[in-house]
Amino acid sequence: MRTQVAIIGAGPAGLFLSHLLHLQGIESTVIEIRSRADIEATIRAGVLEQGTMDLLTETGVGERMRAEGALHHGFELAFGGRRHRIDLQGLTGKSITVYPQHEVIKDLVAARLAAGGDLRFEVSNVAVDRIDSSNPIVRFDHQGASHQIEADFVVGCDGFHGVSRPAIPASLREDYQRIYPFGWFGILVESAPSSDELIYAQHDRGFALISTRTPTVQRLYFQCDPTDHVDNWSDDRIWNELHTRVENTDGWRLNEGKIFQKGIIGMRSFVSAPMRCGRLFLAGDAAHIVPPTGAKGMNLAISDVNILSKALGQFYRQGSEQGLDTYSDEALKRVWRAEYFSWYMTSMLHTFADATPFERQMQRAQLDNVVNSRALATALAENYVGAF
Ligand SMILES: Cc1cc2nc3c(=O)[nH]c(=O)nc-3n(C[C@H](O)[C@H](O)[C@H](O)COP(=O)(O)OP(=O)(O)OC[C@H]3O[C@@H](n4cnc5c(N)ncnc54)[C@H](O)[C@@H]3O)c2cc1C
């Protein structure tokens, strides 16, 4: 089979790229190893920057997000028993929307299928070849048969563990990485939100995040040992830990409810550069990972493919490769800023087991500075809403 752009992976990056290409009259085929039901049910990101919200709306896939997402004009930093509001709207004129990633996925899959898009779920044995030629190929198995797509370009949107990045010879890329000595224990809880806005809490026992997914589901996280196991954590132990970490003196209380999902994720910062080799381009988590503290992962995936779709449009309309040649540099500029912000938030809010008493005091002083300085709070808010 033949298409103009072969896309590996139906996450936010792959699906939105396919949608953006379709709007420009460019054909694509998306292949995905998981089932449609699985990708539409996997709970991950939830914070959409203003720019991401605007892009989804402008390109006709933001209707449900606008109707069902929760617009947040600020968030809170909690430490030392007190909560301090970061007024995103007041400091930057912009906001964020809390709308779960799997709902974005559902909207994008529905839009692609309604437009007759070629999406293939539950493929296996995916391999990329001939990336240094003008007709790269992607091989895969689907429904008991082997297939091959010939394309003008291949875009690897297959996340951190996909096959695309390893298809670029190690000698032609530089990988930058930091693995953090902690993870996040995440739970989904049936209950009304504890707070109208997200709460990022720093405590000597470790970080905690109070967030919501829908008016009846809370998403709560707390810092944990990345090698720990969910079976070690009874519901009572989880609630005790969360209450301790978000304890405060202003009477605010965390709502409890039925915990219906538990999981542990590791934390890493990672960038592979450049995000292109010949006719193979990388986008989203395939090229970079941020710790989730800055809420940037999905937003970066959307921003990468926005840049790439314009470059591909320029190629097909004008025959110009200029945008394709600058894609990696342009995308990486934003990626590195988001890497910095995610590292900064992670370092400021988590407890490092090997920190000296002096370093712990510095961490607390840093938080005090942020909530007492309009300039520092503005810088944090600008990064959080993606106002750059
Ligand atoms: C717990 C958690 C919380 C997060 N919170 C936030 C947040 O608040 N805000 C935010 O912006 N980001 C957040 N993120 C990050 C965000 O979820 C990711 O950055 C985002 O999913 C990246 O999108 P992607 O399309 O690049 O990759 P993915 O979403 O990983 O999609 C890749 C797809 O490729 C498929 N695939 C893999 N290998 C192959 C193959 N060989 N062939 C075909 N298909 C393949 C996978 O099945 C997957 O569907 C969070 C992540 C986690 C884990």
The ligand as a Gaussian input file, in Angstrom:
#p B3LYP/6-31G(d) Opt

LIG

0 1
 C        0.708000       9.487000      34.772000
 C        0.984000      10.491000      33.698000
 C        0.492000      11.776000      33.864000
 C        0.716000      12.716000      32.871000
 N        0.216000      13.980000      33.032000
 C        0.371000      14.884000      32.054000
 C       -0.256000      16.169000      32.124000
 O       -0.922000      16.514000      33.107000
 N       -0.118000      17.025000      31.072000
 C        0.605000      16.660000      29.969000
 O        0.684000      17.478000      29.035000
 N        1.215000      15.456000      29.859000
 C        1.105000      14.552000      30.871000
 N        1.665000      13.289000      30.736000
 C        2.426000      12.943000      29.541000
 C        1.549000      12.597000      28.348000
 O        0.602000      11.608000      28.692000
 C        2.437000      12.121000      27.188000
 O        3.473000      13.058000      27.018000
 C        1.650000      11.991000      25.885000
 O        0.847000      10.839000      25.927000
 C        2.578000      11.909000      24.676000
 O        1.839000      11.664000      23.522000
 P        2.482000      10.858000      22.318000
 O        1.414000      10.783000      21.279000
 O        3.784000      11.426000      21.967000
 O        2.816000       9.421000      22.900000
 P        1.832000       8.244000      23.537000
 O        0.655000       8.922000      24.126000
 O        2.735000       7.447000      24.339000
 O        1.366000       7.501000      22.240000
 C        2.183000       6.590000      21.553000
 C        1.308000       5.529000      20.906000
 O        2.127000       4.700000      20.089000
 C        1.751000       3.352000      20.283000
 N        2.914000       2.509000      19.931000
 C        3.992000       2.206000      20.682000
 N        4.838000       1.428000      19.995000
 C        4.287000       1.243000      18.775000
 C        4.691000       0.529000      17.607000
 N        5.837000      -0.152000      17.567000
 N        3.878000       0.567000      16.528000
 C        2.710000       1.243000      16.542000
 N        2.269000       1.930000      17.632000
 C        3.058000       1.947000      18.723000
 C        1.353000       3.275000      21.748000
 O        0.513000       2.172000      21.994000
 C        0.650000       4.623000      21.938000
 O       -0.736000       4.543000      21.701000
 C        1.464000      12.343000      31.710000
 C        1.948000      11.042000      31.552000
 C        1.728000      10.120000      32.539000
 C        2.257000       8.733000      32.354000

